[in-house]
Every structure is written in C-alpha cells, then in structure tokens.
C-alpha cells in the first residue's frame, strides 16, 4: 500500500490534551521505504521499514524552525527544510514525530513514490501560509 500523506489520528486527539508543544519539544523526521505501513493510524515512531543508507541514522533528523501563525480562521505550523548531506539512499515517505513525548506521531509525509539520492536529500517544506503549510487546523 502506498504511503498516504496525513496528520495522524493520535496527534489530532492529543492536541486538545496539550500533549505536544511544537515550539519547544524535539520534533524529528524519519524516512521510510515504499514497503512501510505508516499511515493515519500510526501512533509512534517505528523502525519497521525505516530506510538505511549513507548519511542516514535511524530515527531521522531533528526538525528545526517551527513557526505557528494564523490567518483566515486557520492556525498553521511549518518547519525548516530537512537536509541529509552526504546522502545515498531511496525513500518514499517520512514520519514526523515528537521525540520529547515518547516518540508520538504527528504526520505522515508521502513523496509520491520512491526518491533516490546520491549526494544530498532535502525534504522541502511547503510555503508557510494558511493554505499550504505542513500542519493546518481550522475551526
């Protein structure tokens, strides 16, 4: 089954419980193969079908630059791009998770199929606005 981009159900349930502080908690991004079964029901970071390769360490990388804003009734969150250099691996998607909160999942990212790199790999975050940011919440 292909990786489908979504916020995880558990993250949406934990938000009103104040489990996550996206500005101060350690947020990480782990990369996965196309054989991964990460999806909306993924509750925590898993090593199952996590990629291996040059420049990649299990657990992924810390995501920095969290910004939270609102416009037009939408609260939105974005992060800086995440870069692996050097890098030589193939990946099809990623899991954004909160390492400060028992590795609880936040969102699944799909790259639209396998992406292979030989020098560096960048997960480019979308534009930071109410229609395109990585995480969006509306009333």
C-alpha positions as CSV (number, residue, x, y, z in Angstrom):
1,X,0.0,0.0,0.0
2,X,1.5,3.4,-0.9
3,X,2.3,5.9,1.8
4,X,-0.6,8.5,2.1
5,X,0.1,12.0,3.5
6,X,-1.9,12.9,6.6
7,X,-1.9,14.0,10.1
8,X,-2.1,11.0,12.4
9,X,-5.3,10.4,14.3
10,X,-3.5,10.2,17.6
11,X,-1.9,13.6,17.0
12,X,-5.3,15.2,16.4
13,X,-6.6,13.6,19.6
14,X,-3.6,14.7,21.7
15,X,-3.7,18.3,20.6
16,X,-6.6,19.4,22.9
17,X,-4.9,17.4,25.7
18,X,-1.8,19.7,25.3
19,X,0.5,16.7,24.8
20,X,2.6,18.4,22.1
21,X,4.4,21.7,22.2
22,X,5.7,22.1,18.7
23,X,7.8,25.1,19.6
24,X,9.8,23.5,22.4
25,X,9.6,19.7,22.1
26,X,12.2,17.9,19.9
27,X,10.4,17.1,16.7
28,X,12.1,14.6,14.3
29,X,11.6,13.3,10.8
30,X,12.3,9.7,10.0
31,X,12.4,8.3,6.4
32,X,10.8,5.1,5.2
33,X,10.8,2.7,2.2
34,X,7.8,2.2,0.0
35,X,7.1,-1.1,1.9
36,X,6.3,0.9,5.0
37,X,2.9,0.8,6.5
38,X,3.0,4.2,8.2
39,X,-0.4,5.8,7.9
40,X,-3.1,7.9,9.8
41,X,-3.3,5.2,12.5
42,X,0.5,5.2,13.2
43,X,0.8,6.3,16.9
44,X,4.6,6.3,17.4
45,X,7.9,6.2,15.6
46,X,8.7,2.8,14.3
47,X,11.9,1.2,12.9
48,X,9.8,-1.1,10.6
49,X,10.8,-0.4,7.0
50,X,12.8,2.7,8.0
51,X,15.5,3.3,5.4
52,X,19.2,2.7,5.7
53,X,21.9,4.2,3.6
54,X,24.8,6.6,3.6
55,X,24.2,9.7,5.7
56,X,21.1,8.4,7.3
57,X,20.9,7.5,11.0
58,X,17.9,5.5,12.4
59,X,15.4,7.9,14.0
60,X,16.0,10.5,11.3
61,X,16.9,14.2,11.9
62,X,15.7,16.9,14.3
63,X,13.4,19.3,12.6
64,X,14.0,23.0,13.4
65,X,12.5,26.4,12.8
66,X,8.9,25.7,14.0
67,X,6.6,28.6,13.4
68,X,3.0,28.9,14.3
69,X,0.7,31.5,12.8
70,X,-3.0,32.1,11.9
71,X,-4.9,33.6,9.1
72,X,-8.4,33.4,7.8
73,X,-9.5,31.2,10.7
74,X,-6.7,28.6,10.2
75,X,-3.9,28.0,12.6
76,X,-0.9,26.7,10.7
77,X,2.5,25.3,11.6
78,X,5.6,24.9,9.5
79,X,9.3,23.9,9.9
80,X,12.6,24.5,8.1
81,X,13.6,22.1,5.3
82,X,15.4,19.0,6.5
83,X,18.6,18.1,4.7
84,X,20.7,15.0,4.7
85,X,24.3,15.5,3.3
86,X,26.0,13.3,2.4
87,X,23.2,11.0,1.4
88,X,22.8,7.9,-0.7
89,X,19.5,6.1,-0.2
90,X,16.0,5.6,-1.5
91,X,12.9,6.7,0.4
92,X,9.2,7.0,-0.3
93,X,7.9,8.9,2.7
94,X,8.5,10.1,6.2
95,X,7.1,10.2,9.7
96,X,7.1,13.5,11.6
97,X,7.1,12.6,15.3
98,X,7.7,14.1,18.8
99,X,10.8,12.6,20.4
100,X,10.1,14.6,23.6
101,X,6.8,12.9,24.1
102,X,7.6,9.2,23.9
103,X,8.1,9.4,20.1
104,X,4.4,10.1,19.5
105,X,3.5,10.5,15.8
106,X,2.4,13.8,14.2
107,X,2.1,13.4,10.5
108,X,2.9,11.0,7.6
109,X,4.5,12.6,4.5
110,X,4.4,11.0,1.1
111,X,7.0,11.7,-1.5
112,X,4.7,10.4,-4.3
113,X,6.9,7.3,-4.9
114,X,10.5,6.3,-4.5
115,X,13.1,9.1,-4.4
116,X,16.7,8.1,-4.8
117,X,19.6,10.4,-4.0
118,X,23.3,10.1,-4.4
119,X,24.7,13.3,-2.8
120,X,22.1,15.0,-0.7
121,X,18.4,14.7,0.1
122,X,16.1,17.6,1.1
123,X,12.6,17.4,2.4
124,X,11.3,20.8,1.3
125,X,8.6,22.1,3.5
126,X,5.6,23.8,1.8
127,X,5.1,27.5,1.8
128,X,4.2,28.8,5.3
129,X,0.7,30.1,4.9
130,X,-2.9,29.0,5.8
131,X,-3.5,27.1,2.5
132,X,-0.2,25.2,2.2
133,X,1.6,24.8,5.5
134,X,2.5,21.3,6.6
135,X,0.1,21.3,9.5
136,X,-3.2,23.2,9.3
137,X,-6.1,23.4,11.8
138,X,-9.4,25.2,11.1
139,X,-12.5,25.7,13.1
